[in-house]
Amino acid sequence: SYFLITNKRLSYLINKKEANSISTSNNSIVSSDDFKTYSKIIESQINILIPLNYEHNIETKSMHKNGSYLYAQGVISSRKNNNLYFDIILKDDKSYSLIVNDTEYIKR
């Protein structure tokens, strides 16, 4: 009987958690044409916030949109240094947040 009571409690908690985690966001996948366009915007925004030179290559690996926000992840590679990994958020095509290897840069 202990097992049945515990099992019922666990299933109740799981169902409750699933009900509470329902999101009403409108995440959308970015088309390949938009991916190219946003990648160029991201590259320009990163170059504004962080002084890079011609040896660095910025490559966006993934992105998705949620309303007026665009979330993207990628890598800044260099022939001389280790790769730097970035997470960037654009709001209306302007940098809102940029994190590179756990350091946050915000345009002011």
ZALOKE-883867 format. One record per atom (N, C-alpha, C): chain; atom name; y negated, z, x. Coordinates in pm, 1 decimal, m for minus. Atoms other than C-alpha are relative to their C-alpha. Layout:
A, CA, Y, Z, X $
...
//
This chain:
A, N, 119.9, 0.0, 82.3 $
A, CA, 0.0, 0.0, 0.0 $
A, C, m126.6, 0.0, 86.9 $
A, N, 114.6, m0.9, m91.1 $
A, CA, m235.6, 66.7, 294.7 $
A, C, m34.6, m142.8, 42.6 $
A, N, 20.3, 137.6, m42.7 $
A, CA, m187.8, m292.1, 409.7 $
A, C, m68.2, m81.7, m110.0 $
A, N, 59.2, 75.4, 110.0 $
A, CA, m273.4, m434.8, 66.4 $
A, C, m145.9, 38.0, m22.3 $
A, N, 138.1, m44.8, 18.5 $
A, CA, m588.7, m223.5, 32.5 $
A, C, m88.1, m51.8, 114.1 $
A, N, 75.1, 48.8, m116.3 $
A, CA, m704.7, m313.1, 384.8 $
A, C, m20.1, m150.1, m9.0 $
A, N, 8.4, 145.1, 11.9 $
A, CA, m630.9, m680.8, 326.5 $
A, C, m101.9, m41.1, m106.2 $
A, N, 97.3, 29.7, 105.4 $
A, CA, m832.3, m679.5, 1.5 $
A, C, m142.2, 26.8, 48.7 $
A, N, 132.9, m31.8, m52.9 $
A, CA, m1127.4, m510.9, 175.6 $
A, C, m45.7, m106.8, 99.1 $
A, N, 35.1, 102.6, m98.2 $
A, CA, m1118.5, m762.3, 460.8 $
A, C, m35.4, m131.8, m68.0 $
A, N, 30.8, 126.6, 67.2 $
A, CA, m1105.0, m1060.9, 226.1 $
A, C, m132.4, 9.4, m75.7 $
A, N, 127.8, m19.6, 67.7 $
A, CA, m1396.9, m914.6, 26.3 $
A, C, m115.6, m14.7, 99.0 $
A, N, 105.2, 8.5, m101.2 $
A, CA, m1605.4, m875.6, 344.7 $
A, C, m16.8, m142.6, 50.9 $
A, N, 8.1, 138.7, m45.7 $
A, CA, m1521.1, m1228.1, 460.1 $
A, C, m70.4, m85.4, m104.8 $
A, N, 64.4, 77.3, 107.1 $
A, CA, m1616.0, m1375.6, 122.9 $
A, C, m147.9, 34.8, m11.7 $
A, N, 139.1, m43.7, 9.1 $
A, CA, m1937.3, m1169.4, 116.3 $
A, C, m80.6, m59.4, 114.4 $
A, N, 69.1, 55.4, m115.9 $
A, CA, m2031.4, m1283.7, 466.9 $
A, C, m24.9, m149.2, m19.4 $
A, N, 17.0, 143.1, 21.7 $
A, CA, m1972.9, m1649.9, 377.3 $
A, C, m107.9, m26.4, m103.7 $
A, N, 101.6, 19.5, 103.6 $
A, CA, m2189.4, m1615.1, 66.2 $
A, C, m139.6, 27.4, 55.1 $
A, N, 130.4, m33.7, m56.1 $
A, CA, m2472.5, m1454.4, 264.3 $
A, C, m44.9, m97.3, 107.8 $
A, N, 37.8, 88.0, m109.1 $
A, CA, m2464.1, m1714.4, 540.8 $
A, C, m29.9, m142.4, m45.6 $
A, N, 32.6, 132.6, 50.8 $
A, CA, m2531.1, m2012.1, 314.2 $
A, C, m146.3, m28.2, 29.7 $
A, N, 134.3, 36.7, m40.8 $
A, CA, m2837.4, m2192.1, 443.6 $
A, C, m54.4, m109.9, m89.5 $
A, N, 62.6, 105.3, 80.3 $
A, CA, m3083.2, m2402.9, 251.0 $
A, C, m80.3, m95.2, 87.0 $
A, N, 73.3, 88.4, m89.7 $
A, CA, m3210.3, m2587.4, 558.1 $
A, C, 39.2, m144.8, m25.5 $
A, N, m28.6, 141.5, 17.9 $
A, CA, m3224.9, m2962.6, 562.6 $
A, C, 23.1, m66.3, 135.5 $
A, N, m33.6, 58.2, m128.7 $
A, CA, m3076.5, m3031.6, 905.0 $
A, C, 40.5, m144.7, m18.9 $
A, N, m39.3, 138.9, 7.9 $
A, CA, m3045.3, m3400.3, 965.2 $
A, C, 24.0, m55.0, 138.7 $
A, N, m33.0, 65.8, m125.4 $
A, CA, m2893.0, m3611.4, 1236.2 $
A, C, m104.6, m107.0, 25.4 $
A, N, 101.6, 96.8, m38.8 $
A, CA, m3134.6, m3833.9, 1424.8 $
A, C, 68.7, m134.0, 27.2 $
A, N, m57.2, 134.0, m22.4 $
A, CA, m3064.1, m4209.3, 1419.5 $
A, C, m14.0, m38.9, 146.8 $
A, N, 3.4, 39.2, m141.2 $
A, CA, m3005.8, m4387.4, 1751.0 $
A, C, m137.6, m53.8, 40.3 $
A, N, 135.6, 47.7, m31.5 $
A, CA, m3347.0, m4560.9, 1734.1 $
A, C, m97.1, 116.2, 13.8 $
A, N, 85.4, m118.0, m8.3 $
A, CA, m3522.5, m4230.6, 1662.5 $
A, C, 34.8, 84.9, 121.6 $
A, N, m43.2, m75.7, m117.6 $
A, CA, m3315.8, m4066.3, 1938.2 $
A, C, m72.5, m52.0, 124.4 $
A, N, 69.0, 60.8, m115.3 $
A, CA, m3463.8, m4310.5, 2192.6 $
A, C, m149.0, 33.3, m2.5 $
A, N, 143.1, m28.5, 13.4 $
A, CA, m3816.7, m4259.6, 2059.1 $
A, C, m29.4, 145.9, 32.0 $
A, N, 21.3, m142.8, m26.0 $
A, CA, m3790.0, m3879.9, 2057.6 $
A, C, 31.0, 35.5, 144.9 $
A, N, m30.6, m26.7, m141.0 $
A, CA, m3632.3, m3883.5, 2405.4 $
A, C, m121.0, m30.0, 87.8 $
A, N, 121.5, 33.7, m75.4 $
A, CA, m3947.7, m4053.9, 2537.6 $
A, C, m108.6, 104.1, m23.8 $
A, N, 98.0, m104.9, 31.2 $
A, CA, m4166.4, m3799.5, 2357.9 $
A, C, 35.6, 127.8, 74.6 $
A, N, m46.3, m120.5, m69.9 $
A, CA, m3956.8, m3515.5, 2503.0 $
A, C, m28.9, m10.5, 148.6 $
A, N, 25.7, 20.4, m142.9 $
A, CA, m3982.4, m3660.9, 2853.2 $
A, C, m148.9, 18.5, 30.4 $
A, N, 143.6, m13.3, m23.7 $
A, CA, m4360.3, m3684.7, 2825.3 $
A, C, m45.9, 144.6, m17.6 $
A, N, 37.5, m139.8, 21.4 $
A, CA, m4391.0, m3329.3, 2686.1 $
A, C, 45.9, 89.1, 115.4 $
A, N, m49.5, m79.1, m113.3 $
A, CA, m4175.1, m3185.5, 2965.6 $
A, C, m85.5, m26.2, 123.2 $
A, N, 84.8, 32.9, m115.3 $
A, CA, m4382.6, m3369.8, 3226.7 $
A, C, m138.1, 62.4, m10.7 $
A, N, 128.5, m68.7, 18.6 $
A, CA, m4698.0, m3215.5, 3076.8 $
A, C, 13.6, 148.1, 33.5 $
A, N, m17.0, m144.8, m15.0 $
A, CA, m4557.3, m2860.8, 3083.1 $
A, C, 51.2, 42.1, 136.9 $
A, N, m60.1, m33.9, m129.2 $
A, CA, m4368.8, m2870.9, 3413.3 $
A, C, m31.2, m111.7, 98.8 $
A, N, 29.2, 105.5, m97.7 $
A, CA, m4485.1, m3053.8, 3724.9 $
A, C, 129.2, m53.2, 63.6 $
A, N, m117.6, 65.3, m56.7 $
A, CA, m4203.2, m3294.0, 3810.4 $
A, C, m46.2, m120.4, 80.9 $
A, N, 35.2, 120.1, m75.3 $
A, CA, m4199.5, m3581.5, 4054.9 $
A, C, 99.0, m112.7, m30.3 $
A, N, m81.4, 118.5, 27.1 $
A, CA, m4032.3, m3922.6, 4066.9 $
A, C, 149.0, 22.0, 25.2 $
A, N, m141.2, m26.5, m30.8 $
A, CA, m3705.8, m3769.1, 4195.7 $
A, C, 74.8, 61.0, m118.4 $
A, N, m62.8, m65.4, 114.6 $
A, CA, m3638.6, m3596.7, 3863.8 $
A, C, 26.8, m100.3, m111.3 $
A, N, m38.5, 82.9, 113.7 $
A, CA, m3460.7, m3762.0, 3574.9 $
A, C, 24.9, 92.2, m119.0 $
A, N, m14.0, m80.7, 120.7 $
A, CA, m3489.9, m3614.9, 3224.2 $
A, C, 89.2, m74.8, m96.7 $
A, N, m94.3, 62.9, 92.2 $
A, CA, m3196.6, m3688.9, 2995.7 $
A, C, 25.8, 93.2, m118.0 $
A, N, m26.7, m76.0, 121.8 $
A, CA, m3176.7, m3567.7, 2637.6 $
A, C, 144.1, m25.2, m41.4 $
A, N, m142.4, 11.5, 33.0 $
A, CA, m2814.2, m3498.4, 2540.9 $
A, C, 25.6, 7.1, m150.3 $
A, N, m22.6, m14.1, 144.1 $
A, CA, m2841.2, m3391.3, 2175.4 $
A, C, m128.9, 41.1, m68.1 $
A, N, 115.9, m41.6, 77.8 $
A, CA, m3096.3, m3341.7, 1899.7 $
A, C, 31.7, m5.8, m148.3 $
A, N, m5.2, 5.2, 145.8 $
A, CA, m3132.8, m3273.5, 1529.9 $
A, C, m134.6, 44.0, m55.1 $
A, N, 125.9, m33.8, 65.6 $
A, CA, m3420.5, m3235.1, 1286.4 $
A, C, 25.0, 99.5, m111.9 $
A, N, 1.6, m90.5, 114.0 $
A, CA, m3497.3, m2962.6, 1036.7 $
A, C, m144.4, 5.7, m48.0 $
A, N, 137.5, 7.9, 47.7 $
A, CA, m3809.8, m3039.8, 837.6 $
A, C, m87.3, m67.6, 102.6 $
A, N, 90.9, 58.9, m98.7 $
A, CA, m4100.0, m3102.7, 1075.4 $
A, C, 36.0, 41.6, 142.7 $
A, N, m43.8, m43.9, m132.1 $
A, CA, m3908.6, m2946.1, 1366.8 $
A, C, 112.6, m88.0, 52.2 $
A, N, m107.2, 73.1, m67.3 $
A, CA, m3694.1, m3137.3, 1615.7 $
A, C, 52.4, 90.6, 110.7 $
A, N, m65.5, m83.9, m100.8 $
A, CA, m3446.5, m2941.2, 1829.1 $
A, C, 80.8, m90.2, 92.1 $
A, N, m71.7, 86.1, m94.2 $
A, CA, m3310.8, m3101.2, 2146.3 $
A, C, 43.6, 80.1, 122.3 $
A, N, m51.3, m58.5, m122.8 $
A, CA, m3107.2, m3008.8, 2451.2 $
A, C, 25.0, m113.2, 98.8 $
A, N, m25.3, 102.0, m100.2 $
A, CA, m3069.4, m3190.8, 2778.2 $
A, C, 0.1, 56.9, 140.0 $
A, N, m8.5, m38.1, m140.0 $
A, CA, m3071.8, m3187.5, 3154.5 $
A, C, m109.7, m71.5, 78.3 $
A, N, 93.4, 57.4, m95.7 $
A, CA, m3331.4, m3244.6, 3425.6 $
A, C, 75.8, m4.8, 131.8 $
A, N, m79.4, 12.6, m122.4 $
A, CA, m3146.1, m3381.1, 3725.1 $
A, C, m87.2, m49.7, 115.1 $
A, N, 69.1, 40.0, m122.1 $
A, CA, m3258.5, m3438.2, 4082.3 $
A, C, 104.0, m27.0, 107.0 $
A, N, m93.7, 28.8, m109.7 $
A, CA, m3092.8, m3585.1, 4387.6 $
A, C, 5.5, 115.0, 99.5 $
A, N, 7.7, m105.4, m100.9 $
A, CA, m3201.9, m3287.6, 4599.4 $
A, C, 37.3, 138.2, m51.8 $
A, N, m18.9, m135.2, 54.7 $
A, CA, m3174.5, m2985.7, 4366.2 $
A, C, 111.5, 2.3, m103.2 $
A, N, m96.5, m15.0, 108.3 $
A, CA, m2929.7, m2847.5, 4115.3 $
A, C, m62.4, m43.0, m131.7 $
A, N, 47.8, 38.7, 132.9 $
A, CA, m2955.6, m2959.0, 3755.2 $
A, C, m67.3, 117.1, m68.0 $
A, N, 67.6, m97.2, 84.6 $
A, CA, m3192.5, m2776.6, 3523.4 $
A, C, 31.6, m37.0, m144.4 $
A, N, m35.3, 25.9, 139.0 $
A, CA, m3091.8, m2742.0, 3158.5 $
A, C, m114.1, 45.8, m89.4 $
A, N, 112.6, m33.4, 86.0 $
A, CA, m3351.6, m2744.1, 2884.0 $
A, C, 37.1, m2.2, m147.4 $
A, N, 1.1, m1.2, 146.6 $
A, CA, m3389.0, m2662.7, 2515.1 $
A, C, m146.2, m15.4, m38.3 $
A, N, 138.5, 22.4, 40.3 $
A, CA, m3700.8, m2796.1, 2349.7 $
A, C, m7.5, m8.6, m152.3 $
A, N, 28.2, 12.9, 142.3 $
A, CA, m3845.8, m2767.4, 2002.8 $
A, C, m133.2, m72.9, m11.5 $
A, N, 123.1, 71.9, 30.2 $
A, CA, m4102.0, m3020.1, 1885.6 $
A, C, m36.9, 28.0, m144.8 $
A, N, 49.5, m12.4, 137.4 $
A, CA, m4316.0, m2963.1, 1579.9 $
A, C, m103.6, m109.5, m17.5 $
A, N, 87.3, 115.4, 22.4 $
A, CA, m4479.9, m3278.6, 1447.0 $
A, C, m25.4, m75.1, 130.6 $
A, N, 0.7, 76.4, m125.5 $
A, CA, m4399.6, m3453.2, 1780.0 $
A, C, m78.7, 66.1, 113.2 $
A, N, 66.2, m76.2, m106.6 $
A, CA, m4576.2, m3183.6, 1989.0 $
A, C, 90.9, 113.4, 42.5 $
A, N, m86.7, m106.4, m48.9 $
A, CA, m4404.8, m2928.2, 2209.9 $
A, C, m37.2, 132.3, m65.4 $
A, N, 15.2, m129.8, 64.8 $
A, CA, m4355.7, m2599.8, 2028.2 $
A, C, 60.7, 108.1, 87.9 $
A, N, m66.9, m92.1, m91.3 $
A, CA, m4116.0, m2433.7, 2271.3 $
A, C, 82.1, m81.2, 99.0 $
A, N, m82.3, 62.4, m103.5 $
A, CA, m3950.9, m2533.3, 2596.2 $
A, C, 61.3, 110.4, 84.6 $
A, N, m70.7, m95.1, m84.5 $
A, CA, m3687.1, m2328.7, 2775.8 $
A, C, 77.0, m79.7, 104.3 $
A, N, m69.8, 64.5, m110.2 $
A, CA, m3565.7, m2442.0, 3117.9 $
A, C, 66.3, 109.3, 81.8 $
A, N, m76.8, m101.6, m73.6 $
A, CA, m3290.1, m2234.4, 3277.9 $
A, C, m51.2, 141.5, m27.7 $
A, N, 37.1, m134.3, 47.0 $
A, CA, m3386.8, m1923.5, 3076.4 $
A, C, m146.3, 37.2, 21.8 $
A, N, 143.0, m25.3, m11.9 $
A, CA, m3760.6, m1954.6, 3149.9 $
A, C, m69.8, m78.3, m109.5 $
A, N, 65.5, 67.4, 111.6 $
A, CA, m3978.7, m2032.2, 2848.5 $
A, C, m140.6, m44.1, 40.0 $
A, N, 131.7, 58.1, m23.0 $
A, CA, m4280.9, m2259.3, 2881.5 $
A, C, m53.3, m40.8, m137.3 $
A, N, 60.7, 36.9, 127.5 $
A, CA, m4518.2, m2297.4, 2586.8 $
A, C, m136.4, m58.9, 31.3 $
A, N, 128.7, 61.0, m18.9 $
A, CA, m4812.3, m2533.8, 2579.2 $
A, C, m103.9, 79.9, m77.1 $
A, N, 104.4, m80.2, 64.0 $
A, CA, m5129.2, m2340.5, 2501.2 $
A, C, m122.2, m83.4, m26.4 $
//
